[in-house]
């Protein structure tokens, strides 16, 4: 397993928060005040990350791209050359699917949305996503198989080498732009779209955003979303990772 992945899991919540709680227990006798601070940081961070109201507020700060209204879909063929779907992980060795790998849940959301766009507009499809921890098949190949089996649509271009959003854009440009594709409809989660759009524009594309999977869209919850929920911790972690990436990418990849 790549060391980069291990470090990310330890240094990002909830890993770093759990480490803080463990550190508090280790320091409790020799440094009780420091132990208290570590415990409050770890426990308080986990509690805040588990609250739907806090998560939805954080999502609203990231989900800035406007919705692509359904009335606009048929006219996309005059404004773009292709639809690009970004990969989003995979589920491995699922017995329900004969022990084969399948696109991750977020990838399936993107595929469904892209299929609707493709049927309405007639635009060709491209998928971008490399190997998951170096193991085939690629995320792009899994998405192409699911698109064909589940929606009867062909994904014309497969970009199978990328590991990050930046590489999604860079390698898609190397694949698509020599074939005249420079205007793309980009499909990804709404909270991921600002960073994805920036990357594709840096790579030389004209981007029409097609965000979906909004986490800021509220639904009825007891006590207005101020009761902890387990799955919200994962969603909050995704949002925090995205916020850090949105800040760090221009520093690492910015161009004049």
N, C-alpha and C positions, 0 to 999 in steps of 0.2 A: 504494500500500500504506500503511495507517495508520501514523503515526509511533509510536503506542503499541506496535504489533506489533514494529517494528524495535528500539525501545529494550528491549523485553522479551527479545528474542533475544540482544541484546548484553550485558545485565546479568544474565541468568540463565544457569546452566550448561546446556550446555557452552560457550556463547559467552564468558562472562566468564573462564573458565579458559583458553581459547585466546588471548584478549587478554592474559592474564597471561604466557603463554609468549612471545608476540610482544614484550611490554614487556620481558621478561627479556633477549631478544636485543638490543633497542635500547639497554638500559642496561648491557650486559655490560662495556664498557670504562671508562666514566666512573664507574659506581657498581656495582662487581662484587658487593658484599654484598647490595645491594637487588635486583640482578638474580637472585642465587641464591634469595632469598626468593620473588620472583615466579615463578621457575621451579618451585620446590618446591610452591608453592600451586597453580599451573596443572597441572603433571604429576601431583602427588599427588591433586588433586581428580578429575581424569579417571580415574586408576587406581582410586580408591575407588568412583566412580560406575559403573565397569565390572564390579564384583565382585557376582555374584548373592547371595552371603551377606550383604553389606552392604545391598543393595537389599531383600532379603526382611526383614531386621531393620527397616529403615525402614518398609516396608509394614505390618508387624505393629503398629507404633505408631499408624498411621492407621486401620487396618481394625478399628474397635471395635464396629460395629453387629452384632448377632446375625444369624445366618442365618435366613431365612424358610423353615422346614421345609416340604417338599412336602405333608406331612399337613395343614398349615394352609391350603393354597391353596383348597380348596373352600369353606371358611368365610369367605373374605375378603368375600364379598358382604354379609355381615351386619355387617362392621366398617368398610367403606369404600364410597365412592361412585364411584370411578374409579381407573384405573391411569394414572400419568403417567410417560412415558419422556423422559429428558433427551437432547438431541442431543449428538453427539460428533464433529463435523467431517464432512468428505466427501472422496471421491476424485473428481478432476475428469477429464473427457474420456477415460474408459477405452475404448480401442478394442474390448476384449472385450465391452463392453456397448453397442456401437454409437456410441461417442463421447459417451455420456451420463454425467452425474454420478451417483455412488452414495453411500450412507451410508458413513462411515468404519468401520474394522474394529471399534472399540469400540461404535459405534452399532449395528452388526449384532449384536454380542453382546447388547446391551440389548434389541433387537427380538426376538431369539429367546427370551430369558427372559420378556419381557412377553407374548409370544404364548402361552407355556405357562401363565402366570398367568391370562390372559384366558380360555383354553379351560377351565381348571379351575374358575374362579370365576364366569364369565359377566359380569364387570365391563366397562363400556365403557372405551375407551382414549383417551388424550390424548397428544400429542407436543409438546415444547417445544424450539425451536431456530430461530434467525433466519438471516439471510443470512451467508454465508461471505465475509468481506471485501467485503460490499456487493453481491455478485453472486447473482442468482436462479439456480435455485430455492432456497428456504429448506431448512434441515436438517429441519424438521418435515415439509415436503412430500415430501422424499426418503424419509423414514422411512415416511410414509403409503403412498407408492407401493410400497416394498419390502414392507411388511406385507401389502398387498393382493395383490401378485403372488406372494410367496413363502409366505405363511401363510393367505391367503384371509380375512383379518380386516380390518375397517374401523376406522380411527382416526377417532373422532367429532369430536374437537376438535384444531385446529392452532393453536398459538401460534407465530407466525412473525417476531417482532420482537426477540427477546432475543439478546444477545451474550455475557452472563456468567451465572454460576449465580444471582446475585442477581436479574438480570432474568428468568431462567427462572421464578423463584418469583413475582416481582412481577407480571409480565404474565400468568402462568397464573392468578393470583388474580383479576385483572381479567376474564379470560375465563370462568373456571369458577365462581367463587363466586356471581355473579348468577344462575347456573343451578342453584344448590343443591348444588354440589359443594364440600364442605369437608373431607371425610375422603378422603385419597388414599393409594394404594400407590405408593411412589416407587421407580423402577427406575434405577439407575446403578451404576458400579463401586464396589466395597467401599471403596477408598481415597478416593473422592470423596464417599461418603455422609455423613460427619459434617457437612461444610460444606453439602451440598445439603439435608440435613434441617433444619439450623439456619435456612437461608434460607426454606424453605417454612413452617416454624413461625412465623418472624417475619412472613411474609405472611398468617398467619391460618389455615393448614391444620392439621388433625390428621393426622400422618404415620405410616404403617406402612412401615417400610423394607424394601426387597427388594434387598439388595446382592448383587452377583455380580462375576465377574472378579477374584478375589482374587490379588494378587501375592505375598502371604506364604505361599501354599500351595506347599510345596517339592516338587521332583521331583529324581530322581537326576542329579547332576552330578559330573564328575571333581573330585577333591580337595575335595569338600564345598562347592562353590560359591566357591572361592577362586581360580579361574582367570578372567581377564577374558573377557567376552562383549560383542559389539558392541551387541546390542539392549538390553542391560541399561542402557546409558548413557541411552537414551531413556526407559526405565521409571523410572530414578532421577531424571531431570529432571522427569518428571510428578509424582513423589512430593514432590520439593522444592518445586515450584510449588504443590502442594496444601497442604503444611505452611505455606507463607507465606500463602496465601489463608485458611487456617483461623485464623491469628493476626490477619490484617489485616481480615477482613470485619467482625468485631464492632467494631473500632475505626472503620471507615468507615460501617457501616450499623447499629450497635447502637441499640437502643431501650430506653427505660425500662420 
